Amino acid sequence: MDKDERKPRLHIHIGGLVIIIIIVLVLFKFDIKSKINSPQFQKNVTYVEDQVKGLWQKYISGPLRSKTGDMFIDVTNQGLKKIQDNFTNNVFKTPTEDTVNKITN
């Protein structure tokens, strides 16, 4: 089937759904402010927030930090090794007769 032959579908975006729910609640005179400020709702929000933070730390942030930390240490060690090798090669290099003759002449 071509893209043009597809049947049209109803798309509802989350923002539109939230606005529709708020309008319905206002029409039925539901007091949103008192429900949001209630201690039970605040406890539920805190619980969900703690769970999301825990999952973020455990599955996303923690492994990413450890992998990037290891990678950073490896790259830094390789760079330092190159610098040390170059320094050793240049400072402790014995000059050849040609270089001595060029310098003295």
Backbone bond lengths (Angstrom), bond angles and torsions (degrees), N, CA, C in turn:
res aa  C-N    CA-C-N  psi(-1)  N-CA   C-N-CA  omega(-1)  CA-C   N-CA-C  phi
1 M - - - 1.456 - - 1.531 109.52 -
2 D 1.303 115.50 136.69 1.445 120.06 174.93 1.523 109.78 -74.52
3 K 1.301 114.11 165.06 1.458 118.84 178.86 1.527 111.21 -64.43
4 D 1.334 116.13 -30.79 1.462 120.52 -178.51 1.521 112.41 -72.53
5 E 1.329 117.30 -23.18 1.454 121.35 -175.77 1.530 113.58 -87.93
6 R 1.317 116.56 -3.92 1.462 118.37 -179.83 1.524 111.02 -69.04
7 K 1.331 114.66 149.26 1.457 119.65 178.55 1.531 108.76 -76.74
8 P 1.320 116.08 142.86 1.475 118.05 178.31 1.532 109.88 -67.95
9 R 1.309 114.66 143.00 1.466 120.22 -179.29 1.520 109.44 -120.74
10 L 1.307 115.40 155.93 1.451 121.20 177.81 1.529 108.61 -86.36
11 H 1.317 116.50 120.78 1.456 121.44 179.01 1.522 108.63 -109.99
12 I 1.311 115.93 123.30 1.461 120.89 176.67 1.517 107.18 -115.84
13 H 1.300 115.99 123.25 1.450 120.74 178.43 1.531 108.92 -87.20
14 I 1.309 115.68 154.40 1.468 121.04 -177.68 1.524 110.64 -59.82
15 G 1.319 117.69 -42.37 1.466 120.76 179.94 1.521 111.67 -60.32
16 G 1.327 116.30 -43.73 1.456 120.15 178.52 1.512 111.82 -64.83
17 L 1.326 116.06 -38.37 1.464 120.96 178.21 1.528 110.92 -63.64
18 V 1.317 117.12 -42.36 1.468 120.96 178.70 1.520 110.55 -63.80
19 I 1.322 117.28 -42.40 1.469 120.39 179.30 1.525 110.63 -63.75
20 I 1.317 117.36 -41.68 1.469 120.67 178.11 1.522 110.87 -62.62
21 I 1.321 117.60 -42.59 1.473 121.04 179.05 1.517 110.41 -62.97
22 I 1.343 117.83 -43.64 1.467 120.75 179.68 1.526 110.51 -63.38
23 I 1.325 118.01 -41.55 1.473 121.00 178.97 1.529 110.51 -62.55
24 V 1.340 117.09 -42.70 1.469 120.67 178.73 1.524 110.40 -63.34
25 L 1.326 116.87 -42.59 1.466 119.43 179.35 1.522 111.65 -64.66
26 V 1.318 117.81 -38.86 1.464 121.09 178.24 1.526 110.22 -66.79
27 L 1.330 117.96 -39.65 1.467 120.67 179.39 1.528 111.88 -62.78
28 F 1.325 117.13 -33.89 1.468 120.46 177.98 1.519 112.81 -90.87
29 K 1.335 116.41 13.56 1.476 124.03 176.75 1.527 112.15 55.50
30 F 1.299 115.02 43.56 1.464 122.05 176.49 1.519 107.23 -85.39
31 D 1.344 117.27 127.86 1.464 121.56 -177.22 1.533 109.71 -85.10
32 I 1.329 115.35 96.87 1.459 121.01 -176.80 1.527 111.25 -69.29
33 K 1.318 117.21 -39.74 1.464 121.66 -175.73 1.521 111.36 -61.86
34 S 1.321 118.18 -43.83 1.466 120.09 -178.65 1.525 110.96 -68.35
35 K 1.341 116.70 -34.93 1.471 119.45 178.15 1.519 111.62 -68.54
36 I 1.335 117.05 -40.05 1.469 120.26 179.84 1.517 110.89 -68.78
37 N 1.331 117.60 -36.69 1.467 120.87 -178.85 1.524 113.25 -83.35
38 S 1.314 118.46 -3.60 1.467 120.57 -178.48 1.532 110.09 -68.24
39 P 1.338 116.81 146.50 1.469 120.60 -178.78 1.537 112.65 -60.60
40 Q 1.314 117.86 -37.30 1.463 120.33 -179.04 1.526 111.14 -65.16
41 F 1.327 117.14 -42.44 1.462 120.58 178.46 1.526 110.42 -64.23
42 Q 1.340 116.91 -40.28 1.463 120.90 178.79 1.522 111.05 -64.58
43 K 1.344 117.49 -38.28 1.466 121.07 176.51 1.527 110.33 -63.60
44 N 1.336 116.39 -42.40 1.465 120.36 179.16 1.531 111.70 -63.66
45 V 1.321 115.93 -42.29 1.464 119.85 178.89 1.524 110.14 -63.98
46 T 1.328 116.88 -42.37 1.466 120.79 178.81 1.523 110.90 -63.42
47 Y 1.320 117.42 -40.65 1.465 121.38 178.75 1.525 111.17 -62.47
48 V 1.337 116.43 -47.18 1.464 120.12 179.38 1.524 110.07 -63.41
49 E 1.327 116.89 -41.54 1.466 121.06 179.31 1.530 111.09 -61.46
50 D 1.322 117.14 -43.71 1.470 120.92 178.45 1.525 111.42 -64.22
51 Q 1.323 117.40 -40.16 1.463 120.51 179.18 1.529 111.62 -65.07
52 V 1.325 116.32 -42.31 1.471 120.11 179.65 1.526 110.08 -66.19
53 K 1.334 117.05 -41.76 1.471 120.11 177.81 1.523 111.00 -62.72
54 G 1.328 117.11 -40.72 1.460 120.82 178.71 1.516 112.03 -63.67
55 L 1.328 116.29 -44.56 1.466 119.82 177.82 1.525 111.15 -64.37
56 W 1.326 116.69 -39.29 1.469 121.12 178.59 1.531 110.13 -61.29
57 Q 1.333 115.79 -46.71 1.468 119.88 -179.22 1.519 111.42 -66.12
58 K 1.319 116.66 -41.85 1.460 120.76 -173.07 1.524 112.72 -74.12
59 Y 1.327 117.73 -43.83 1.457 120.54 -170.54 1.530 114.76 -104.87
60 I 1.324 118.93 -21.15 1.455 119.28 -175.55 1.526 111.27 -116.54
61 S 1.308 116.82 -60.58 1.454 120.85 -172.91 1.529 112.84 -69.40
62 G 1.328 116.88 -45.41 1.469 120.48 -178.20 1.520 113.55 -61.81
63 P 1.330 118.35 -55.46 1.473 118.88 178.90 1.528 113.01 -61.43
64 L 1.328 116.87 -37.23 1.455 119.72 179.97 1.527 110.94 -65.29
65 R 1.337 116.28 -42.09 1.464 119.99 178.13 1.511 111.75 -62.85
66 S 1.320 117.53 -43.84 1.456 119.30 -177.51 1.524 111.18 -67.52
67 K 1.336 117.08 -39.21 1.468 119.78 179.54 1.513 111.43 -69.44
68 T 1.335 117.62 -43.20 1.460 119.37 179.56 1.514 110.85 -70.11
69 G 1.342 117.17 -33.48 1.464 119.97 177.12 1.512 111.50 -64.33
70 D 1.331 117.00 -44.74 1.458 121.12 177.58 1.527 110.96 -63.16
71 M 1.327 116.69 -42.20 1.451 120.53 -179.83 1.528 110.60 -64.63
72 F 1.338 117.45 -41.19 1.456 121.79 179.15 1.526 110.50 -62.99
73 I 1.324 116.69 -42.52 1.468 120.43 179.44 1.523 110.21 -64.66
74 D 1.338 118.18 -42.67 1.467 121.44 178.84 1.521 111.67 -61.93
75 V 1.331 117.00 -46.16 1.467 121.01 -179.30 1.526 110.09 -64.95
76 T 1.325 117.03 -41.04 1.461 120.70 178.72 1.517 111.02 -64.18
77 N 1.322 117.64 -43.53 1.460 120.52 179.06 1.525 111.70 -63.69
78 Q 1.339 117.26 -39.73 1.464 120.18 177.81 1.528 110.60 -64.03
79 G 1.328 117.47 -42.23 1.464 121.01 178.70 1.515 111.65 -63.79
80 L 1.341 117.11 -42.79 1.462 120.39 178.36 1.519 111.24 -64.27
81 K 1.322 116.68 -39.21 1.466 120.21 178.79 1.522 110.40 -62.51
82 K 1.332 117.80 -42.49 1.463 120.91 177.93 1.526 110.80 -62.28
83 I 1.323 116.60 -43.61 1.464 120.47 179.46 1.522 110.33 -62.47
84 Q 1.335 117.30 -45.26 1.460 120.77 179.30 1.526 111.39 -62.90
85 D 1.329 117.27 -42.08 1.468 120.79 179.23 1.523 111.00 -64.10
86 N 1.320 117.36 -44.23 1.456 120.56 178.33 1.520 111.29 -63.31
87 F 1.322 116.76 -42.38 1.464 120.84 178.74 1.523 110.12 -62.35
88 T 1.326 116.63 -46.16 1.463 120.83 -179.85 1.524 110.89 -63.04
89 N 1.307 117.27 -44.03 1.465 120.66 -179.81 1.520 112.01 -64.66
90 N 1.321 118.18 -38.27 1.465 120.94 -176.28 1.521 113.01 -82.24
91 V 1.326 118.00 -38.23 1.460 120.08 -176.13 1.524 111.77 -79.86
92 F 1.303 116.82 -43.10 1.459 120.07 -175.17 1.531 112.66 -96.03
93 K 1.298 116.70 16.56 1.457 120.50 -179.77 1.533 109.19 -77.49
94 T 1.316 116.18 131.04 1.472 120.59 176.75 1.522 108.61 -82.52
95 P 1.317 116.10 128.36 1.453 118.20 -178.37 1.528 111.80 -70.86
96 T 1.301 116.17 145.89 1.468 121.32 176.31 1.529 108.62 -83.71
97 E 1.315 116.37 171.26 1.461 120.39 -179.01 1.526 111.10 -64.65
98 D 1.318 116.68 -34.73 1.467 120.12 179.35 1.525 111.27 -63.35
99 T 1.316 117.13 -45.85 1.480 120.14 179.72 1.516 111.16 -66.11
100 V 1.345 118.03 -36.45 1.454 120.82 177.71 1.519 109.83 -65.39
101 N 1.324 117.02 -43.12 1.467 121.07 179.72 1.524 110.64 -64.84
102 K 1.346 117.87 -38.94 1.459 120.67 179.72 1.528 110.82 -65.58
103 I 1.322 116.34 -39.43 1.456 120.68 -177.72 1.535 110.43 -70.98
104 T 1.321 117.00 -43.71 1.463 120.24 -176.50 1.517 113.76 -76.82
105 N 1.272 119.42 -24.09 1.472 121.33 -178.20 1.478 112.26 -88.03
